[in-house]
Amino acid sequence: MNATKQAARKSAAKKRAAPARGAKPSAAAVRNMNELMAYAYALEIEAAERYAEFADAMETHNNRAVEELFRKLARIEHKHAEQILEEMGWTAPPSSPIGGYQWQGLEGPETADFATLHYLMQPYHALEIALLNEKRAFEFFSGLARRATTDKVKRAAKEMAEEEAEHVRLIEDWMKKVPRPEPQWDVDLDPPRYVD
Ligand code: ZN
């Protein structure tokens, strides 16, 4: 059965419309621990790299507060990636599976889209982005747990999903500690002027 048929059957069975991102499987079922952890590693490292890029973008716009926050997020994700190497006893990053990682979209589930950036954005917005990423990572590992073909992989994927759920809670707590943006946060009262 192809992915479209499968998705159609799924949504018919479920009655309620499935979210667009859930319409096709996010990753082929992983067959063993090495594959699972290679996915986990790739997800974290991709997220770390994107947050670092976001921080650079904010630096260009002199948005120091958000730059700092993205740097912090990049460090956290990088640490997760390192922990995976350590846990697995890997001395080098795992090679990607044949045919590449089968993400649901073009990128990993914890990788934020550039379109979410705004030069006037506030720490709260950055955390909103992080929250969405953590939720997607949770769904990703939950999906892998559901499709796992061995108990060991199922258990490990569930554990990863639980970790991501913990990240969701951490970000939610963090959001309570930063000011909520005013409704007109994106109106620039002092727009950049170009004098010739
Ligand atoms: Zn996470």
Backbone and ligand atoms as CSV (ligand in chain L), in Angstrom:
chain,resi,resn,atom,element,x,y,z
A,1,MET,N,N,0.854,-1.201,0.000
A,1,MET,CA,C,0.000,0.000,0.000
A,1,MET,C,C,0.889,1.249,0.000
A,2,ASN,N,N,0.564,2.198,-0.848
A,2,ASN,CA,C,1.399,3.402,-0.853
A,2,ASN,C,C,1.000,4.353,0.275
A,3,ALA,N,N,1.835,5.339,0.473
A,3,ALA,CA,C,1.678,6.232,1.630
A,3,ALA,C,C,0.344,6.987,1.593
A,4,THR,N,N,-0.063,7.384,0.385
A,4,THR,CA,C,-1.300,8.164,0.253
A,4,THR,C,C,-2.503,7.318,0.665
A,5,LYS,N,N,-2.537,6.081,0.132
A,5,LYS,CA,C,-3.644,5.179,0.465
A,5,LYS,C,C,-3.679,4.895,1.954
A,6,GLN,N,N,-2.474,4.678,2.474
A,6,GLN,CA,C,-2.350,4.348,3.888
A,6,GLN,C,C,-2.878,5.506,4.730
A,7,ALA,N,N,-2.495,6.719,4.336
A,7,ALA,CA,C,-2.910,7.912,5.075
A,7,ALA,C,C,-4.426,8.081,4.974
A,8,ALA,N,N,-4.956,7.825,3.784
A,8,ALA,CA,C,-6.397,7.977,3.577
A,8,ALA,C,C,-7.160,7.000,4.470
A,9,ARG,N,N,-6.644,5.772,4.523
A,9,ARG,CA,C,-7.304,4.760,5.328
A,9,ARG,C,C,-7.247,5.135,6.799
A,10,LYS,N,N,-6.089,5.644,7.176
A,10,LYS,CA,C,-5.866,6.045,8.560
A,10,LYS,C,C,-6.845,7.139,8.971
A,11,SER,N,N,-6.959,8.175,8.119
A,11,SER,CA,C,-7.801,9.303,8.505
A,11,SER,C,C,-9.271,8.897,8.470
A,12,ALA,N,N,-9.618,7.989,7.569
A,12,ALA,CA,C,-10.998,7.519,7.520
A,12,ALA,C,C,-11.314,6.762,8.808
A,13,ALA,N,N,-10.338,5.984,9.231
A,13,ALA,CA,C,-10.545,5.185,10.434
A,13,ALA,C,C,-10.619,6.076,11.656
A,14,LYS,N,N,-9.849,7.127,11.626
A,14,LYS,CA,C,-9.772,7.998,12.801
A,14,LYS,C,C,-10.890,9.023,12.848
A,15,LYS,N,N,-11.552,9.242,11.748
A,15,LYS,CA,C,-12.631,10.223,11.620
A,15,LYS,C,C,-12.139,11.664,11.660
A,16,ARG,N,N,-11.349,11.999,12.681
A,16,ARG,CA,C,-10.912,13.387,12.723
A,16,ARG,C,C,-9.715,13.563,11.793
A,17,ALA,N,N,-9.637,14.742,11.205
A,17,ALA,CA,C,-8.584,14.992,10.216
A,17,ALA,C,C,-7.217,14.929,10.873
A,18,ALA,N,N,-6.329,14.203,10.246
A,18,ALA,CA,C,-4.968,14.120,10.762
A,18,ALA,C,C,-4.239,15.399,10.381
A,19,PRO,N,N,-3.326,15.895,11.248
A,19,PRO,CA,C,-2.555,17.081,10.869
A,19,PRO,C,C,-1.728,16.792,9.623
A,20,ALA,N,N,-1.464,17.851,8.860
A,20,ALA,CA,C,-0.763,17.677,7.588
A,20,ALA,C,C,0.559,16.944,7.771
A,21,ARG,N,N,1.286,17.284,8.818
A,21,ARG,CA,C,2.601,16.683,9.022
A,21,ARG,C,C,2.501,15.205,9.349
A,22,GLY,N,N,1.330,14.773,9.817
A,22,GLY,CA,C,1.183,13.373,10.192
A,22,GLY,C,C,0.699,12.520,9.043
A,23,ALA,N,N,0.545,13.108,7.875
A,23,ALA,CA,C,-0.055,12.388,6.758
A,23,ALA,C,C,0.839,11.268,6.225
A,24,LYS,N,N,2.118,11.401,6.376
A,24,LYS,CA,C,2.962,10.276,5.952
A,24,LYS,C,C,3.921,9.892,7.061
A,25,PRO,N,N,4.338,8.646,7.057
A,25,PRO,CA,C,5.191,8.215,8.160
A,25,PRO,C,C,6.435,9.078,8.273
A,26,SER,N,N,6.820,9.429,9.501
A,26,SER,CA,C,7.920,10.367,9.666
A,26,SER,C,C,9.262,9.691,9.477
A,27,ALA,N,N,9.345,8.422,9.735
A,27,ALA,CA,C,10.600,7.713,9.516
A,27,ALA,C,C,10.252,6.247,9.362
A,28,ALA,N,N,10.990,5.594,8.530
A,28,ALA,CA,C,10.804,4.153,8.419
A,28,ALA,C,C,11.042,3.565,9.808
A,29,ALA,N,N,10.404,2.466,10.106
A,29,ALA,CA,C,10.630,1.832,11.398
A,29,ALA,C,C,12.110,1.538,11.525
A,30,VAL,N,N,12.677,1.907,12.663
A,30,VAL,CA,C,14.098,1.611,12.829
A,30,VAL,C,C,14.233,0.164,13.282
A,31,ARG,N,N,15.262,-0.493,12.798
A,31,ARG,CA,C,15.364,-1.938,13.023
A,31,ARG,C,C,16.180,-2.296,14.259
A,32,ASN,N,N,17.039,-1.373,14.679
A,32,ASN,CA,C,17.876,-1.723,15.839
A,32,ASN,C,C,18.292,-0.454,16.588
A,33,MET,N,N,18.978,-0.650,17.688
A,33,MET,CA,C,19.381,0.476,18.533
A,33,MET,C,C,20.296,1.452,17.797
A,34,ASN,N,N,21.201,0.910,16.999
A,34,ASN,CA,C,22.125,1.788,16.267
A,34,ASN,C,C,21.365,2.747,15.359
A,35,GLU,N,N,20.354,2.225,14.671
A,35,GLU,CA,C,19.569,3.081,13.771
A,35,GLU,C,C,18.776,4.110,14.564
A,36,LEU,N,N,18.198,3.662,15.659
A,36,LEU,CA,C,17.414,4.583,16.486
A,36,LEU,C,C,18.283,5.735,16.981
A,37,MET,N,N,19.453,5.377,17.506
A,37,MET,CA,C,20.310,6.397,18.082
A,37,MET,C,C,20.956,7.270,17.002
A,38,ALA,N,N,21.117,6.721,15.807
A,38,ALA,CA,C,21.618,7.548,14.698
A,38,ALA,C,C,20.582,8.616,14.355
A,39,TYR,N,N,19.311,8.233,14.371
A,39,TYR,CA,C,18.242,9.210,14.155
A,39,TYR,C,C,18.257,10.262,15.258
A,40,ALA,N,N,18.368,9.789,16.491
A,40,ALA,CA,C,18.351,10.703,17.627
A,40,ALA,C,C,19.510,11.695,17.520
A,41,TYR,N,N,20.675,11.173,17.156
A,41,TYR,CA,C,21.851,12.032,17.026
A,41,TYR,C,C,21.640,13.083,15.933
A,42,ALA,N,N,21.181,12.622,14.778
A,42,ALA,CA,C,20.985,13.535,13.643
A,42,ALA,C,C,19.981,14.628,13.987
A,43,LEU,N,N,18.938,14.228,14.689
A,43,LEU,CA,C,17.893,15.183,15.078
A,43,LEU,C,C,18.469,16.286,15.972
A,44,GLU,N,N,19.257,15.877,16.950
A,44,GLU,CA,C,19.813,16.848,17.899
A,44,GLU,C,C,20.846,17.758,17.232
A,45,ILE,N,N,21.691,17.158,16.412
A,45,ILE,CA,C,22.770,17.953,15.821
A,45,ILE,C,C,22.197,18.952,14.810
A,46,GLU,N,N,21.172,18.505,14.086
A,46,GLU,CA,C,20.520,19.404,13.124
A,46,GLU,C,C,19.853,20.565,13.860
A,47,ALA,N,N,19.206,20.249,14.985
A,47,ALA,CA,C,18.548,21.284,15.782
A,47,ALA,C,C,19.586,22.280,16.312
A,48,ALA,N,N,20.712,21.742,16.802
A,48,ALA,CA,C,21.768,22.595,17.344
A,48,ALA,C,C,22.308,23.541,16.270
A,49,GLU,N,N,22.541,22.987,15.082
A,49,GLU,CA,C,23.084,23.814,13.997
A,49,GLU,C,C,22.113,24.917,13.601
A,50,ARG,N,N,20.822,24.568,13.550
A,50,ARG,CA,C,19.836,25.580,13.168
A,50,ARG,C,C,19.731,26.682,14.214
A,51,TYR,N,N,19.739,26.312,15.489
A,51,TYR,CA,C,19.680,27.330,16.537
A,51,TYR,C,C,20.900,28.255,16.454
A,52,ALA,N,N,22.047,27.687,16.136
A,52,ALA,CA,C,23.260,28.500,16.004
A,52,ALA,C,C,23.111,29.473,14.829
A,53,GLU,N,N,22.514,28.998,13.745
A,53,GLU,CA,C,22.276,29.875,12.587
A,53,GLU,C,C,21.309,31.000,12.961
A,54,PHE,N,N,20.287,30.637,13.738
A,54,PHE,CA,C,19.315,31.638,14.194
A,54,PHE,C,C,20.011,32.686,15.073
A,55,ALA,N,N,20.897,32.219,15.930
A,55,ALA,CA,C,21.630,33.139,16.804
A,55,ALA,C,C,22.459,34.106,15.959
A,56,ASP,N,N,23.108,33.577,14.927
A,56,ASP,CA,C,23.902,34.435,14.028
A,56,ASP,C,C,23.008,35.481,13.366
A,57,ALA,N,N,21.829,35.054,12.938
A,57,ALA,CA,C,20.896,35.982,12.285
A,57,ALA,C,C,20.490,37.095,13.246
A,58,MET,N,N,20.239,36.721,14.496
A,58,MET,CA,C,19.840,37.717,15.494
A,58,MET,C,C,20.999,38.662,15.822
A,59,GLU,N,N,22.197,38.124,15.776
A,59,GLU,CA,C,23.390,38.944,16.019
A,59,GLU,C,C,23.481,40.031,14.950
A,60,THR,N,N,23.219,39.662,13.719
A,60,THR,CA,C,23.242,40.622,12.611
A,60,THR,C,C,22.249,41.754,12.851
A,61,HIS,N,N,21.128,41.412,13.489
A,61,HIS,CA,C,20.093,42.414,13.737
A,61,HIS,C,C,20.246,43.075,15.099
A,62,ASN,N,N,21.355,42.809,15.763
A,62,ASN,CA,C,21.594,43.406,17.081
A,62,ASN,C,C,20.545,43.038,18.106
A,63,ASN,N,N,19.909,41.900,17.896
A,63,ASN,CA,C,18.903,41.445,18.860
A,63,ASN,C,C,19.599,40.518,19.857
A,64,ARG,N,N,20.268,41.142,20.829
A,64,ARG,CA,C,21.142,40.402,21.736
A,64,ARG,C,C,20.411,39.372,22.592
A,65,ALA,N,N,19.239,39.775,23.128
A,65,ALA,CA,C,18.514,38.879,24.041
A,65,ALA,C,C,18.146,37.566,23.355
A,66,VAL,N,N,17.639,37.685,22.138
A,66,VAL,CA,C,17.208,36.473,21.425
A,66,VAL,C,C,18.421,35.702,20.900
A,67,GLU,N,N,19.448,36.440,20.519
A,67,GLU,CA,C,20.683,35.773,20.093
A,67,GLU,C,C,21.180,34.852,21.211
A,68,GLU,N,N,21.224,35.408,22.399
A,68,GLU,CA,C,21.719,34.652,23.551
A,68,GLU,C,C,20.872,33.411,23.811
A,69,LEU,N,N,19.560,33.608,23.684
A,69,LEU,CA,C,18.660,32.482,23.925
A,69,LEU,C,C,18.883,31.364,22.898
A,70,PHE,N,N,19.027,31.742,21.652
A,70,PHE,CA,C,19.268,30.725,20.618
A,70,PHE,C,C,20.616,30.032,20.836
A,71,ARG,N,N,21.613,30.789,21.295
A,71,ARG,CA,C,22.920,30.168,21.576
A,71,ARG,C,C,22.780,29.134,22.690
A,72,LYS,N,N,21.978,29.492,23.676
A,72,LYS,CA,C,21.770,28.583,24.795
A,72,LYS,C,C,21.086,27.304,24.290
A,73,LEU,N,N,20.048,27.479,23.469
A,73,LEU,CA,C,19.336,26.319,22.913
A,73,LEU,C,C,20.288,25.455,22.081
A,74,ALA,N,N,21.144,26.111,21.310
A,74,ALA,CA,C,22.119,25.373,20.488
A,74,ALA,C,C,23.037,24.541,21.382
A,75,ARG,N,N,23.480,25.154,22.487
A,75,ARG,CA,C,24.366,24.432,23.415
A,75,ARG,C,C,23.661,23.220,24.014
A,76,ILE,N,N,22.389,23.418,24.386
A,76,ILE,CA,C,21.620,22.317,24.995
A,76,ILE,C,C,21.498,21.153,24.011
A,77,GLU,N,N,21.124,21.464,22.773
A,77,GLU,CA,C,20.934,20.398,21.771
A,77,GLU,C,C,22.264,19.716,21.453
A,78,HIS,N,N,23.314,20.511,21.424
A,78,HIS,CA,C,24.627,19.953,21.144
A,78,HIS,C,C,25.026,18.971,22.239
A,79,LYS,N,N,24.702,19.335,23.457
A,79,LYS,CA,C,25.006,18.474,24.595
A,79,LYS,C,C,24.244,17.149,24.476
A,80,HIS,N,N,22.979,17.245,24.079
A,80,HIS,CA,C,22.184,16.016,23.875
A,80,HIS,C,C,22.867,15.108,22.859
A,81,ALA,N,N,23.339,15.724,21.777
A,81,ALA,CA,C,23.994,14.939,20.727
A,81,ALA,C,C,25.245,14.253,21.279
A,82,GLU,N,N,26.018,15.006,22.057
A,82,GLU,CA,C,27.249,14.444,22.644
A,82,GLU,C,C,26.924,13.276,23.584
A,83,GLN,N,N,25.842,13.454,24.321
A,83,GLN,CA,C,25.428,12.400,25.264
A,83,GLN,C,C,25.112,11.110,24.517
A,84,ILE,N,N,24.527,11.255,23.337
A,84,ILE,CA,C,24.187,10.066,22.544
A,84,ILE,C,C,25.462,9.348,22.104
A,85,LEU,N,N,26.439,10.118,21.651
A,85,LEU,CA,C,27.723,9.517,21.260
A,85,LEU,C,C,28.321,8.745,22.436
A,86,GLU,N,N,28.259,9.398,23.582
A,86,GLU,CA,C,28.849,8.818,24.786
A,86,GLU,C,C,28.143,7.519,25.177
A,87,GLU,N,N,26.798,7.611,25.230
A,87,GLU,CA,C,25.991,6.440,25.589
A,87,GLU,C,C,26.272,5.256,24.678
A,88,MET,N,N,26.424,5.564,23.392
A,88,MET,CA,C,26.606,4.487,22.418
A,88,MET,C,C,28.075,4.077,22.286
A,89,GLY,N,N,28.947,4.848,22.927
A,89,GLY,CA,C,30.366,4.557,22.809
A,89,GLY,C,C,30.891,4.838,21.410
A,90,TRP,N,N,30.239,5.789,20.742
A,90,TRP,CA,C,30.656,6.148,19.382
A,90,TRP,C,C,31.745,7.207,19.465
A,91,THR,N,N,32.820,7.025,18.708
A,91,THR,CA,C,33.889,8.014,18.734
A,91,THR,C,C,33.710,9.041,17.621
A,92,ALA,N,N,32.828,8.734,16.688
A,92,ALA,CA,C,32.530,9.663,15.594
A,92,ALA,C,C,31.026,9.638,15.346
A,93,PRO,N,N,30.496,10.711,14.760
A,93,PRO,CA,C,29.058,10.717,14.452
A,93,PRO,C,C,28.687,9.519,13.573
A,94,PRO,N,N,27.500,8.955,13.807
A,94,PRO,CA,C,27.088,7.803,12.999
A,94,PRO,C,C,26.849,8.216,11.545
A,95,SER,N,N,27.096,7.307,10.630
A,95,SER,CA,C,26.816,7.638,9.232
A,95,SER,C,C,25.309,7.521,9.015
A,96,SER,N,N,24.795,8.320,8.100
A,96,SER,CA,C,23.351,8.315,7.866
A,96,SER,C,C,22.943,7.023,7.159
A,97,PRO,N,N,21.682,6.605,7.347
A,97,PRO,CA,C,21.245,5.360,6.713
A,97,PRO,C,C,21.284,5.470,5.184
A,98,ILE,N,N,21.338,4.322,4.532
A,98,ILE,CA,C,21.333,4.312,3.063
A,98,ILE,C,C,20.038,4.978,2.607
A,99,GLY,N,N,20.175,5.930,1.702
A,99,GLY,CA,C,18.996,6.664,1.234
A,99,GLY,C,C,18.685,7.868,2.103
A,100,GLY,N,N,19.497,8.080,3.152
A,100,GLY,CA,C,19.333,9.261,3.993
A,100,GLY,C,C,18.274,9.074,5.066
A,101,TYR,N,N,18.190,10.044,5.960
A,101,TYR,CA,C,17.197,10.004,7.027
A,101,TYR,C,C,15.814,10.246,6.444
A,102,GLN,N,N,14.872,9.437,6.884
A,102,GLN,CA,C,13.501,9.578,6.382
A,102,GLN,C,C,12.695,10.466,7.337
A,103,TRP,N,N,12.972,11.759,7.250
A,103,TRP,CA,C,12.191,12.676,8.076
A,103,TRP,C,C,10.827,12.847,7.438
A,104,GLN,N,N,9.919,13.364,8.247
A,104,GLN,CA,C,8.573,13.611,7.746
A,104,GLN,C,C,8.571,14.759,6.734
A,105,GLY,N,N,9.302,15.806,7.061
A,105,GLY,CA,C,9.446,16.922,6.137
A,105,GLY,C,C,10.815,16.847,5.505
A,106,LEU,N,N,11.325,17.970,5.058
A,106,LEU,CA,C,12.652,17.981,4.450
A,106,LEU,C,C,13.740,17.920,5.503
A,107,GLU,N,N,13.374,18.338,6.714
A,107,GLU,CA,C,14.375,18.412,7.775
A,107,GLU,C,C,13.896,17.637,9.002
A,108,GLY,N,N,14.794,17.520,9.960
A,108,GLY,CA,C,14.467,16.802,11.191
A,108,GLY,C,C,13.352,17.495,11.967
A,109,PRO,N,N,12.659,16.728,12.824
A,109,PRO,CA,C,11.505,17.282,13.545
A,109,PRO,C,C,11.853,18.347,14.571
A,110,GLU,N,N,13.119,18.401,14.991
A,110,GLU,CA,C,13.471,19.414,15.990
A,110,GLU,C,C,14.155,20.614,15.328
A,111,THR,N,N,14.104,20.675,14.015
A,111,THR,CA,C,14.778,21.734,13.279
A,111,THR,C,C,13.772,22.815,12.894
A,112,ALA,N,N,14.000,24.027,13.394
A,112,ALA,CA,C,13.051,25.114,13.149
A,112,ALA,C,C,13.205,25.691,11.746
A,113,ASP,N,N,12.111,26.225,11.252
A,113,ASP,CA,C,12.061,26.818,9.923
A,113,ASP,C,C,12.559,28.275,9.980
A,114,PHE,N,N,13.309,28.677,8.983
A,114,PHE,CA,C,13.809,30.060,8.939
A,114,PHE,C,C,12.673,31.083,8.890
A,115,ALA,N,N,11.532,30.665,8.341
A,115,ALA,CA,C,10.400,31.581,8.216
A,115,ALA,C,C,9.863,32.024,9.579
A,116,THR,N,N,10.248,31.314,10.639
A,116,THR,CA,C,9.745,31.669,11.964
A,116,THR,C,C,10.509,32.847,12.581
A,117,LEU,N,N,11.586,33.265,11.928
A,117,LEU,CA,C,12.399,34.356,12.485
A,117,LEU,C,C,11.840,35.733,12.160
A,118,HIS,N,N,12.012,36.652,13.082
A,118,HIS,CA,C,11.667,38.055,12.842
A,118,HIS,C,C,12.722,38.877,13.575
A,119,TYR,N,N,13.206,39.915,12.943
A,119,TYR,CA,C,14.332,40.630,13.572
A,119,TYR,C,C,13.963,41.317,14.875
A,120,LEU,N,N,12.654,41.558,15.095
A,120,LEU,CA,C,12.229,42.188,16.354
A,120,LEU,C,C,11.706,41.167,17.361
A,121,MET,N,N,11.847,39.916,17.030
A,121,MET,CA,C,11.283,38.887,17.903
A,121,MET,C,C,11.868,38.969,19.310
A,122,GLN,N,N,11.120,38.437,20.264
A,122,GLN,CA,C,11.523,38.492,21.666
A,122,GLN,C,C,11.803,37.077,22.181
A,123,PRO,N,N,12.477,36.999,23.334
A,123,PRO,CA,C,12.785,35.665,23.867
A,123,PRO,C,C,11.568,34.736,23.898
A,124,TYR,N,N,10.417,35.294,24.220
A,124,TYR,CA,C,9.197,34.476,24.265
A,124,TYR,C,C,8.948,33.781,22.922
A,125,HIS,N,N,9.149,34.531,21.835
A,125,HIS,CA,C,8.925,33.956,20.499
A,125,HIS,C,C,9.923,32.834,20.214
A,126,ALA,N,N,11.158,33.065,20.630
A,126,ALA,CA,C,12.182,32.037,20.418
A,126,ALA,C,C,11.800,30.766,21.165
A,127,LEU,N,N,11.243,30.944,22.351
A,127,LEU,CA,C,10.838,29.781,23.143
A,127,LEU,C,C,9.622,29.092,22.518
A,128,GLU,N,N,8.755,29.888,21.894
A,128,GLU,CA,C,7.619,29.289,21.175
A,128,GLU,C,C,8.123,28.356,20.072
A,129,ILE,N,N,9.163,28.805,19.386
A,129,ILE,CA,C,9.761,27.983,18.325
A,129,ILE,C,C,10.334,26.701,18.923
A,130,ALA,N,N,11.062,26.874,20.020
A,130,ALA,CA,C,11.665,25.708,20.683
A,130,ALA,C,C,10.591,24.736,21.165
A,131,LEU,N,N,9.501,25.290,21.674
A,131,LEU,CA,C,8.403,24.446,22.178
A,131,LEU,C,C,7.840,23.567,21.057
A,132,LEU,N,N,7.620,24.202,19.927
A,132,LEU,CA,C,7.089,23.465,18.772
A,132,LEU,C,C,8.066,22.353,18.364
A,133,ASN,N,N,9.343,22.664,18.377
A,133,ASN,CA,C,10.358,21.665,18.003
A,133,ASN,C,C,10.342,20.477,18.955
A,134,GLU,N,N,10.257,20.774,20.243
A,134,GLU,CA,C,10.257,19.688,21.233
A,134,GLU,C,C,9.013,18.824,21.089
A,135,LYS,N,N,7.883,19.474,20.790
A,135,LYS,CA,C,6.644,18.711,20.596
A,135,LYS,C,C,6.759,17.805,19.382
A,136,ARG,N,N,7.380,18.331,18.326
A,136,ARG,CA,C,7.562,17.513,17.120
A,136,ARG,C,C,8.510,16.351,17.395
A,137,ALA,N,N,9.556,16.620,18.175
A,137,ALA,CA,C,10.501,15.549,18.515
A,137,ALA,C,C,9.786,14.474,19.331
A,138,PHE,N,N,8.922,14.899,20.245
A,138,PHE,CA,C,8.148,13.948,21.040
A,138,PHE,C,C,7.301,13.056,20.127
A,139,GLU,N,N,6.619,13.682,19.176
A,139,GLU,CA,C,5.773,12.910,18.256
A,139,GLU,C,C,6.608,11.966,17.401
A,140,PHE,N,N,7.772,12.448,17.022
A,140,PHE,CA,C,8.663,11.641,16.192
A,140,PHE,C,C,9.050,10.343,16.911
A,141,PHE,N,N,9.524,10.473,18.145
A,141,PHE,CA,C,9.955,9.276,18.882
A,141,PHE,C,C,8.765,8.406,19.285
A,142,SER,N,N,7.620,9.046,19.558
A,142,SER,CA,C,6.420,8.253,19.856
A,142,SER,C,C,6.066,7.399,18.647
A,143,GLY,N,N,6.175,7.998,17.468
A,143,GLY,CA,C,5.887,7.269,16.226
A,143,GLY,C,C,6.849,6.113,16.035
A,144,LEU,N,N,8.117,6.357,16.303
A,144,LEU,CA,C,9.117,5.283,16.174
A,144,LEU,C,C,8.819,4.166,17.174
A,145,ALA,N,N,8.384,4.554,18.369
A,145,ALA,CA,C,8.049,3.545,19.385
A,145,ALA,C,C,6.876,2.689,18.906
A,146,ARG,N,N,5.890,3.324,18.315
A,146,ARG,CA,C,4.719,2.584,17.818
A,146,ARG,C,C,5.111,1.616,16.713
A,147,ARG,N,N,6.029,2.048,15.850
A,147,ARG,CA,C,6.372,1.215,14.696
A,147,ARG,C,C,7.542,0.273,14.958
A,148,ALA,N,N,8.109,0.346,16.155
A,148,ALA,CA,C,9.285,-0.482,16.450
A,148,ALA,C,C,8.950,-1.963,16.306
A,149,THR,N,N,9.917,-2.708,15.809
A,149,THR,CA,C,9.681,-4.133,15.586
A,149,THR,C,C,10.332,-5.002,16.662
A,150,THR,N,N,11.106,-4.392,17.530
A,150,THR,CA,C,11.646,-5.175,18.655
A,150,THR,C,C,11.328,-4.444,19.957
A,151,ASP,N,N,11.232,-5.212,21.028
A,151,ASP,CA,C,10.910,-4.630,22.334
A,151,ASP,C,C,11.960,-3.634,22.777
A,152,LYS,N,N,13.205,-3.974,22.476
A,152,LYS,CA,C,14.308,-3.127,22.910
A,152,LYS,C,C,14.210,-1.736,22.277
A,153,VAL,N,N,13.977,-1.720,20.962
A,153,VAL,CA,C,13.866,-0.445,20.249
A,153,VAL,C,C,12.619,0.304,20.710
A,154,LYS,N,N,11.540,-0.431,20.923
A,154,LYS,CA,C,10.293,0.190,21.374
A,154,LYS,C,C,10.511,0.896,22.712
A,155,ARG,N,N,11.161,0.168,23.627
A,155,ARG,CA,C,11.410,0.740,24.956
A,155,ARG,C,C,12.292,1.981,24.865
A,156,ALA,N,N,13.345,1.867,24.074
A,156,ALA,CA,C,14.285,2.985,23.952
A,156,ALA,C,C,13.623,4.195,23.288
A,157,ALA,N,N,12.822,3.945,22.267
A,157,ALA,CA,C,12.144,5.052,21.576
A,157,ALA,C,C,11.156,5.729,22.524
A,158,LYS,N,N,10.492,4.920,23.333
A,158,LYS,CA,C,9.563,5.470,24.325
A,158,LYS,C,C,10.313,6.353,25.315
A,159,GLU,N,N,11.485,5.889,25.725
A,159,GLU,CA,C,12.307,6.663,26.645
A,159,GLU,C,C,12.697,8.002,26.031
A,160,MET,N,N,13.080,7.964,24.737
A,160,MET,CA,C,13.441,9.209,24.043
A,160,MET,C,C,12.226,10.135,23.992
A,161,ALA,N,N,11.050,9.553,23.730
A,161,ALA,CA,C,9.826,10.365,23.675
A,161,ALA,C,C,9.575,11.009,25.038
A,162,GLU,N,N,9.784,10.239,26.105
A,162,GLU,CA,C,9.583,10.787,27.450
A,162,GLU,C,C,10.552,11.933,27.728
A,163,GLU,N,N,11.772,11.768,27.251
A,163,GLU,CA,C,12.761,12.838,27.417
A,163,GLU,C,C,12.305,14.107,26.706
A,164,GLU,N,N,11.756,13.919,25.508
A,164,GLU,CA,C,11.273,15.080,24.755
A,164,GLU,C,C,10.084,15.726,25.463
A,165,ALA,N,N,9.244,14.896,26.075
A,165,ALA,CA,C,8.105,15.440,26.837
A,165,ALA,C,C,8.622,16.283,28.003
A,166,GLU,N,N,9.721,15.839,28.585
A,166,GLU,CA,C,10.356,16.588,29.673
A,166,GLU,C,C,10.882,17.931,29.137
A,167,HIS,N,N,11.457,17.908,27.915
A,167,HIS,CA,C,11.927,19.159,27.304
A,167,HIS,C,C,10.755,20.117,27.085
A,168,VAL,N,N,9.613,19.564,26.675
A,168,VAL,CA,C,8.420,20.397,26.468
A,168,VAL,C,C,8.082,21.113,27.780
A,169,ARG,N,N,8.093,20.357,28.872
A,169,ARG,CA,C,7.774,20.963,30.177
A,169,ARG,C,C,8.803,22.026,30.568
A,170,LEU,N,N,10.071,21.739,30.298
A,170,LEU,CA,C,11.121,22.712,30.623
A,170,LEU,C,C,10.919,24.023,29.872
A,171,ILE,N,N,10.618,23.910,28.578
A,171,ILE,CA,C,10.414,25.116,27.775
A,171,ILE,C,C,9.174,25.869,28.274
A,172,GLU,N,N,8.129,25.122,28.623
A,172,GLU,CA,C,6.913,25.774,29.133
A,172,GLU,C,C,7.211,26.550,30.414
A,173,ASP,N,N,8.021,25.970,31.287
A,173,ASP,CA,C,8.407,26.671,32.523
A,173,ASP,C,C,9.237,27.914,32.211
A,174,TRP,N,N,10.137,27.752,31.260
A,174,TRP,CA,C,11.012,28.845,30.834
A,174,TRP,C,C,10.158,30.009,30.309
A,175,MET,N,N,9.114,29.669,29.554
A,175,MET,CA,C,8.240,30.700,28.968
A,175,MET,C,C,7.546,31.536,30.032
A,176,LYS,N,N,7.328,30.919,31.195
A,176,LYS,CA,C,6.674,31.664,32.277
A,176,LYS,C,C,7.608,32.713,32.869
A,177,LYS,N,N,8.904,32.544,32.621
A,177,LYS,CA,C,9.891,33.449,33.230
A,177,LYS,C,C,10.291,34.611,32.331
A,178,VAL,N,N,9.810,34.626,31.102
A,178,VAL,CA,C,10.152,35.746,30.217
A,178,VAL,C,C,8.890,36.564,29.953
A,179,PRO,N,N,9.053,37.880,29.715
A,179,PRO,CA,C,7.864,38.712,29.494
A,179,PRO,C,C,7.096,38.278,28.239
A,180,ARG,N,N,5.780,38.352,28.352
A,180,ARG,CA,C,4.946,38.078,27.176
A,180,ARG,C,C,4.982,39.299,26.261
A,181,PRO,N,N,5.153,39.090,24.978
A,181,PRO,CA,C,5.251,40.223,24.058
A,181,PRO,C,C,3.950,41.028,24.011
A,182,GLU,N,N,4.105,42.331,23.869
A,182,GLU,CA,C,2.950,43.211,23.667
A,182,GLU,C,C,2.361,42.907,22.296
A,183,PRO,N,N,1.057,43.240,22.104
A,183,PRO,CA,C,0.427,42.940,20.812
A,183,PRO,C,C,1.171,43.525,19.600
A,184,GLN,N,N,1.765,44.706,19.771
A,184,GLN,CA,C,2.398,45.367,18.612
A,184,GLN,C,C,3.911,45.178,18.598
A,185,TRP,N,N,4.344,44.051,19.096
A,185,TRP,CA,C,5.783,43.825,19.236
A,185,TRP,C,C,6.552,43.950,17.920
A,186,ASP,N,N,5.860,43.698,16.790
A,186,ASP,CA,C,6.600,43.685,15.516
A,186,ASP,C,C,6.556,45.027,14.786
A,187,VAL,N,N,6.017,46.065,15.455
A,187,VAL,CA,C,6.029,47.389,14.834
A,187,VAL,C,C,7.349,48.078,15.208
A,188,ASP,N,N,8.079,48.428,14.203
A,188,ASP,CA,C,9.399,49.034,14.426
A,188,ASP,C,C,9.248,50.545,14.577
A,189,LEU,N,N,9.469,51.058,15.791
A,189,LEU,CA,C,9.324,52.496,16.032
A,189,LEU,C,C,10.553,53.263,15.571
A,190,ASP,N,N,11.615,52.531,15.358
A,190,ASP,CA,C,12.851,53.165,14.930
A,190,ASP,C,C,13.430,52.348,13.778
A,191,PRO,N,N,12.737,52.362,12.657
A,191,PRO,CA,C,13.157,51.501,11.554
A,191,PRO,C,C,14.525,51.904,11.025
A,192,PRO,N,N,15.257,50.953,10.507
A,192,PRO,CA,C,16.575,51.292,9.974
A,192,PRO,C,C,16.422,52.302,8.841
A,193,ARG,N,N,17.235,53.352,8.886
A,193,ARG,CA,C,17.151,54.383,7.827
A,193,ARG,C,C,18.390,54.313,6.967
A,194,TYR,N,N,18.159,54.510,5.718
A,194,TYR,CA,C,19.286,54.480,4.785
A,194,TYR,C,C,19.436,55.874,4.184
A,195,VAL,N,N,20.547,56.463,4.476
A,195,VAL,CA,C,20.782,57.828,3.973
A,195,VAL,C,C,21.762,57.739,2.805
A,196,ASP,N,N,21.435,58.424,1.714
A,196,ASP,CA,C,22.431,58.384,0.644
A,196,ASP,C,C,23.161,59.712,0.451
L,1,ZN,ZN,ZN,14.352,17.852,22.876
